[in-house]
Amino acid sequence: MKKPTRVNHPPEVPLPSDNHALVAPIYQTVKFEFESLEETERFLRGARPGFFYARSSNPTTRQLELLLAELQGRGDCLVTASGVAAISQTLLALTKQGDHILCFVETYNPTRYLIRRLLGRFGVTHTMLSIEDLAGVERVLASQPTRLVLFESPTNPVTKIADIAALTRLAQAAGALTVLDNTFAGFHQHGGYDVDVFLHSLTKYASGAGDVMGGAVIARPEIIRQLRTDFGALGATLDPHAAFLILRGLRTYFVRYRAQCRSAMQVAEFLAAHPAVARVHYPGLASHPQHALAAAQMQDFGTIVSFDLKDGAAAARRFADRLQLFALAVSLGSGESLVVTSQLMSGRELSAEQQKISAVVEGTVRLSIGLEDVDDLLADLTQALSPET
Ligand SMILES: Cc1ncc(COP(=O)(O)O)c(C=O)c1O
């Protein structure tokens, strides 16, 4: 073999069958081959297991899918290149012209955009209510056939809690699928409810390092089977290297999430007692209007703490600029604490009535609590909230 040939066919290093790597290798390969055309054909007919082309599947991304399915308590999972890809591909694969979607004002902005603008162009209609309006949900589901109900809990940014048992019961009675974007609550929560499809951004708590993007759809095997072909055609595949980084991040998921929740609770209590703060939105606080529901549904209350400053937009702006440890950046769930103000969160396309439902006011600030020592976070909040001298 000449050297130009050899570099394209490097030596193989097979592991002896009794010798294992403790961390699975990254299958950084697009293509897989079988020993013969016949075996390739058998694979393509679904008559044997294996891998063929990484847009459809790859052992590293598959390992991540199997782990996430187990964490969320469902039979199967598909991972995607971002959280938004998980949402858009799921919506495209589950709906057709003439279908109706029930969604909520408090939903993540890009999800609302996807439903209103993108699916709207393909003749999918929607109704948007407040997540607190269960009577409205019942009324809408009774008044027209609905393909799916898409919601989040806790909501962004003011951490409203969806009544998951009531929503799934109403949807099921109406023959609608429930789709829960469970990014804020994490993979270990809400699995006991009768939700059909869970969506996650892996960009957040799964990786935990803020250096990789990904998304996941977790559901019963028959739903995932239905989605798999369309996902392959839509093409927002997760790269195996990204899957490896996310698998690595997941090793510390529980300790990170719980440590961040403990700090979030301390931050929420600190803010609730601060004279510059009008209102704190954190489901772990007894003062949260849905604390009892949150306590019944969740083991951990999340790492997002929002609050309204008494002195409105100017105070929020000054506070965000004065913070030293909290970075002025979007996203959540990674090791560094983050801050965003209402200017970066408001849904500009919402009507005045919908803005009111969203409960984001000019002085609203959202904190994403990271893994720093909580004393340092409290000291930073104290100096940023102190009156100007
Ligand atoms: C609730 C929720 N869903 C989905 C996403 C989208 O995830 P990604 O940024 O990975 O596309 C985000 C991102 O902030 C989010 O907060």
The ligand as an SDF file (V2000), in Angstrom:
LIG
                    3D

 16 16  0  0  0  0  0  0  0  0999 V2000
  -37.4620   26.7490   27.4660 C   0  0  0  0  0  0  0  0  0  0  0  0
  -36.4910   26.7300   26.3290 C   0  0  0  0  0  0  0  0  0  0  0  0
  -36.7130   25.8980   25.2890 N   0  0  0  0  0  0  0  0  0  0  0  0
  -35.8900   25.8470   24.2290 C   0  0  0  0  0  0  0  0  0  0  0  0
  -34.7660   26.6540   24.1580 C   0  0  0  0  0  0  0  0  0  0  0  0
  -33.9150   26.6050   22.9120 C   0  0  0  0  0  0  0  0  0  0  0  0
  -32.7750   25.9250   23.0930 O   0  0  0  0  0  0  0  0  0  0  0  0
  -31.4740   26.1500   22.1540 P   0  0  0  0  0  0  0  0  0  0  0  0
  -30.9260   27.4900   22.5290 O   0  0  0  0  0  0  0  0  0  0  0  0
  -30.6240   24.9920   22.5310 O   0  0  0  0  0  0  0  0  0  0  0  0
  -31.9230   26.1200   20.7400 O   0  0  0  0  0  0  0  0  0  0  0  0
  -34.4880   27.5340   25.2010 C   0  0  0  0  0  0  0  0  0  0  0  0
  -33.3230   28.4160   25.1150 C   0  0  0  0  0  0  0  0  0  0  0  0
  -33.1510   29.3450   25.8780 O   0  0  0  0  0  0  0  0  0  0  0  0
  -35.3770   27.5880   26.3080 C   0  0  0  0  0  0  0  0  0  0  0  0
  -35.1860   28.4390   27.3180 O   0  0  0  0  0  0  0  0  0  0  0  0
  1  2  1  0
  2  3  1  0
  2 15  2  0
  3  4  2  0
  4  5  1  0
  5  6  1  0
  5 12  2  0
  6  7  1  0
  7  8  1  0
  8  9  2  0
  8 10  1  0
  8 11  1  0
 12 13  1  0
 12 15  1  0
 13 14  2  0
 15 16  1  0
M  END
$$$$
